[in-house]
């Protein structure tokens, strides 16, 4: 009997350790309240930066393509962004109405923006010699922004990682993934214990050397260091290089559609990452998005129940381009008036489109009007719901009508008060957050 019991215990332990290599222990997953808090923030600043700014080409991807590898790998010796001022960047984000900030501590080119003990290829060996990640963490704390870190799991520069060029070909037989993952864990431990990031944004997990078991191992490792740290869905292995979805097999807390607005999803947390221009890293004269595109992107993202991580690539001297700073400030000015319809809201119940998007909180339904197609805006039927009152947010009343089937017609003013997105508040006789999504 005792033997049988021992056998059962051994089997159970064996089963458990096997399970640990393929999936995450549910007990260590990021708590729902932490993720809800993250989703309430709605708007963050993504920053892609490194010595590559000296060439104005794409970070990581231009190594061995637009810029010869040997030249790219020497750029750090000239990287001296004397005008870098962490507080200026954080103030830029704060004035834009952003609530969090994510810096590329390490991109696919392997250069580390913090003084890591585990690689010489870091900022202390540039002429600049200051901890960029640390300065930003400190400034975020001072100005009340959540500080987050981007860290890719591929590294074309590290000899222990089998792939050395963006083409993903010719794995190097001398590489050693065990050593590589061990260095990565050491670096992540430095980051988590020194800078206490609110969230970690992984990337680069679609290349063949990256395996799901590494993702399970690293997620588990991080959760032991900080049970509340939020982790995106690019840490598991064997996945395509677009991560718009969450599912039980996918490791990570939230989905990350890239360069496109995610679809309305009331169940899974998600965050769209998108560039303010076209390139992630700084490019001279890169095409800047119009204010309309910027604000409507934020409204459509919120309207789909997601966050927006909006990216700038600072210049090699350490400044963010003035025209980008100005655009972000304009977004902040819009949010000063209309922020109530973005922060802490839920998306839906209508799917965002080119004419309008909807957000909701309590008994208020916020209709983001992008375009005045005609005198009236007709919304899909909301059955069993009554509109008690309709008015422009921070403005005058709006004539409204609801027919027997629940279809709501709003009479738009001759001129919308805001050229990019005017918000109409509908006060309902019920909690708008409980309304089912309309197809
Ligand atoms: O860090 C940014 C990208 O470098 C990274 N994710 C965001 C946050 C990323 N790595 N890979 N991918 C995205 C997917 C591959 C995109 C590509 Fe391309 C399209 C590679 C080559 C064509 C983007 C456009 C990069 C170079 C040109």
Boltz pocket constraint, residues with backbone or C-beta under 6 A from the ligand:
constraints:
  - pocket:
      binder: B
      contacts: [[A, 48], [A, 58], [A, 59], [A, 60], [A, 61], [A, 203], [A, 204], [A, 241], [A, 258], [A, 273], [A, 280]]
      max_distance: 6.0
